[in-house]
């Protein structure tokens, strides 16, 4: 039976972790549909698919992030001469971009991610929704949400993107990870009440979003706390601490479910979809075992806002 490509595992992990809207910026993947169309590619596209597969293996298995990024850059340059309207080429282009973003984050060169993506998509509104989501989360994670504000605004107000799969997620991330941290409550209100909000959110979601904005406005109007001793200071500190512990507990439960689901999926691929007795399966079993150990270590690690070179998704 045909072995499982490591690039498929990479895409699967991104899909799983992106469902929580708070993945690490050094981790990413696109829909498994990329893997499913590999068998239908033309000779030119098949060569690009092989290049993408090799780049993913270079990064995920060998952890040579610079070589992986260079391969993605060459792949995107080659795709620029092909029919960009072809959905298969569009999927490959998105795959190279996602892998390249991962590599740049691992190299701690996150500041160049947006300009690199725009180099190949040219205009913000042409960026696929999944890549836009990744960029918003990346710059939010490194405390630079303002970098994405204009690009995401243009993307959301492009009428053709309102029909794109993932439009609602982009709008939600833009609101929570860009406008709210920047305290741009005026634009947040306009987004919720306007065309973007009506396309992206249900009525209940719009009400909840508006409540978040109102809360942030009230916090902005409150005077800064007195650094002096206050009988309420200990109570306030304790209250905040309890809230943080509660949030950490909720986050921990979410990651536990993700770990269980991830383990089940990978074990399924190892022992049901592949025949371990076949000599051709040994290489993929070995690679998937290493990938499983890497992913497990990451998910068990505490949250971090840094982008160390040595960590993987």
ZAMARGU-4260 file (C-alpha; in steps of 0.2 Angstrom, whole numbers, plus 5000, padded with zeros to 4 digits):
<rodrens>
0) 5000/5000/5000 | 5006/5018/4996 | 5016/5026/5010 | 5010/5042/5019 | 5019/5058/5013
5) 5026/5068/5027 | 5019/5084/5019 | 5002/5077/5022 | 5005/5075/5040 | 5011/5093/5041
10) 4995/5099/5033 | 4985/5088/5045 | 4993/5096/5060 | 4990/5114/5054 | 4971/5110/5051
15) 4970/5102/5069 | 4979/5116/5078 | 4971/5130/5068 | 4954/5125/5074 | 4957/5133/5091
20) 4962/5150/5083 | 4978/5150/5094 | 4992/5140/5086 | 5010/5144/5088 | 5017/5155/5074
25) 5030/5142/5071 | 5017/5129/5065 | 5006/5128/5050 | 4997/5117/5037 | 4983/5118/5024
30) 4969/5106/5020 | 4972/5088/5016 | 4965/5091/4999 | 4982/5095/4993 | 4988/5077/4996
35) 4972/5070/4988 | 4975/5079/4971 | 4993/5074/4970 | 4988/5059/4959 | 4979/5070/4947
40) 4993/5082/4943 | 5001/5086/4926 | 5019/5082/4924 | 5024/5100/4928 | 5013/5101/4943
45) 5018/5084/4949 | 5036/5090/4949 | 5031/5105/4960 | 5022/5093/4971 | 5037/5083/4973
50) 5047/5098/4977 | 5034/5103/4990 | 5035/5086/4998 | 5054/5087/4998 | 5054/5104/5006
55) 5042/5098/5020 | 5053/5083/5024 | 5068/5094/5024 | 5060/5105/5038 | 5050/5092/5048
60) 5063/5078/5048 | 5080/5086/5045 | 5075/5103/5053 | 5085/5112/5040 | 5074/5127/5040
65) 5085/5138/5028 | 5085/5124/5015 | 5067/5122/5016 | 5063/5140/5014 | 5075/5141/4999
70) 5065/5126/4991 | 5049/5135/4994 | 5055/5151/4986 | 5061/5142/4971 | 5045/5133/4970
75) 5035/5149/4970 | 5046/5156/4957 | 5043/5141/4946 | 5024/5142/4949 | 5024/5160/4943
80) 5026/5154/4925 | 5012/5142/4926 | 4993/5145/4925 | 4989/5153/4942 | 4970/5150/4938
85) 4972/5132/4939 | 4966/5126/4956 | 4979/5113/4957 | 4993/5126/4955 | 4984/5137/4967
90) 4984/5124/4980 | 5003/5121/4977 | 5006/5139/4979 | 4997/5140/4995 | 5007/5125/5001
95) 5024/5133/4997 | 5019/5149/5006 | 5013/5140/5021 | 5029/5130/5022 | 5039/5145/5019
100) 5030/5155/5033 | 5034/5140/5045 | 5052/5140/5040 | 5054/5159/5042 | 5046/5158/5059
105) 5058/5144/5064 | 5073/5155/5058 | 5066/5170/5068 | 5064/5180/5052 | 5045/5183/5055
110) 5047/5201/5052 | 5049/5197/5033 | 5034/5185/5032 | 5021/5198/5025 | 5032/5206/5012
115) 5038/5188/5006 | 5019/5183/5004 | 5015/5199/4995 | 5030/5196/4984 | 5020/5181/4976
120) 5002/5186/4978 | 5005/5205/4974 | 4989/5211/4981 | 4982/5208/4999 | 4965/5203/4993
125) 4973/5189/4983 | 4980/5180/4998 | 4971/5164/5002 | 4961/5164/5018 | 4972/5151/5027
130) 4988/5161/5024 | 4979/5177/5030 | 4974/5168/5046 | 4992/5162/5049 | 4999/5179/5046
135) 4987/5187/5058 | 4991/5174/5071 | 5010/5176/5068 | 5011/5194/5070 | 4999/5194/5085
140) 5010/5181/5094 | 5026/5192/5092 | 5016/5207/5098 | 5016/5216/5082 | 4997/5216/5077
145) 4998/5233/5068 | 5009/5226/5054 | 4994/5216/5048 | 4980/5229/5051 | 4980/5237/5034
150) 4983/5221/5024 | 4969/5212/5033 | 4957/5227/5032 | 4959/5227/5013 | 4957/5208/5012
155) 4941/5209/5022 | 4933/5223/5012 | 4936/5214/4996 | 4919/5208/4991 | 4925/5193/4982
160) 4933/5186/4998 | 4917/5187/5007 | 4912/5170/4998 | 4929/5162/5002 | 4930/5148/5014
165) 4937/5154/5030 | 4931/5172/5028 | 4923/5172/5045 | 4938/5165/5054 | 4949/5179/5046
170) 4936/5192/5052 | 4936/5185/5070 | 4955/5184/5071 | 4956/5202/5064 | 4944/5208/5077
175) 4951/5199/5092 | 4970/5198/5088 | 4972/5215/5079 | 4958/5228/5083 | 4955/5223/5101
180) 4974/5223/5106 | 4977/5239/5097 | 4961/5246/5106 | 4954/5252/5089 | 4936/5251/5096
185) 4929/5263/5082 | 4935/5252/5068 | 4929/5236/5078 | 4912/5243/5080 | 4911/5247/5061
190) 4917/5230/5057 | 4904/5221/5068 | 4889/5232/5062 | 4894/5233/5044 | 4895/5222/5029
195) 4910/5212/5035 | 4901/5208/5052 | 4885/5203/5043 | 4894/5191/5031 | 4906/5184/5045
200) 4895/5183/5061 | 4878/5177/5066 | 4868/5189/5077 | 4873/5181/5093 | 4891/5182/5088
205) 4890/5200/5083 | 4882/5204/5100 | 4896/5194/5109 | 4909/5203/5099 | 4901/5220/5103
210) 4901/5216/5122 | 4920/5213/5120 | 4923/5230/5112 | 4912/5238/5125 | 4922/5230/5139
215) 4939/5236/5131 | 4932/5254/5130 | 4927/5254/5148 | 4945/5247/5153 | 4953/5261/5142
220) 4943/5274/5152 | 4947/5268/5169 | 4962/5277/5178 | 4978/5267/5180 | 4980/5258/5196
225) 4988/5267/5211 | 5005/5259/5213 | 5004/5263/5232 | 4997/5251/5245 | 4979/5248/5244
230) 4968/5237/5254 | 4960/5231/5238 | 4977/5228/5229 | 4979/5210/5236 | 4961/5206/5232
235) 4963/5212/5214 | 4979/5203/5211 | 4971/5187/5218 | 4956/5189/5206 | 4967/5191/5191
240) 4977/5176/5196 | 4962/5166/5198 | 4956/5171/5181 | 4973/5166/5173 | 4972/5150/5181
245) 4955/5147/5175 | 4960/5151/5157 | 4975/5140/5158 | 4965/5126/5164 | 4953/5128/5150
250) 4967/5129/5137 | 4975/5114/5145 | 4959/5104/5142 | 4958/5110/5124 | 4976/5104/5121
255) 4972/5087/5129 | 4959/5084/5117 | 4970/5089/5102 | 4984/5078/5108 | 4972/5063/5109
260) 4964/5067/5092 | 4982/5069/5085 | 4988/5053/5092 | 4973/5043/5086 | 4974/5050/5068
265) 4993/5046/5067 | 4991/5029/5074 | 4977/5025/5062 | 4988/5030/5047 | 5002/5020/5054
270) 4993/5003/5058 | 4978/5003/5047 | 4981/5013/5031 | 4999/5006/5029 | 5004/4988/5030
275) 5019/4987/5042 | 5025/4971/5035 | 5029/4979/5018 | 5048/4984/5017 | 5042/5000/5008
280) 5032/5005/5023 | 5047/5005/5035 | 5054/5022/5029 | 5037/5031/5032 | 5034/5022/5049
285) 5051/5028/5055 | 5047/5046/5049 | 5030/5047/5056 | 5037/5040/5073 | 5049/5054/5073
290) 5036/5067/5068 | 5024/5060/5082 | 5038/5063/5095 | 5041/5080/5089 | 5022/5085/5089
295) 5020/5077/5106 | 5034/5087/5114 | 5027/5103/5107 | 5010/5100/5113 | 5016/5095/5130
300) 5027/5111/5132 | 5020/5126/5141 | 5014/5141/5130 | 5028/5153/5124 | 5028/5169/5115
305) 5046/5167/5108 | 5051/5160/5092 | 5066/5149/5096 | 5074/5141/5081 | 5075/5124/5088
310) 5056/5121/5091 | 5044/5114/5078 | 5026/5114/5076
</rodrens>
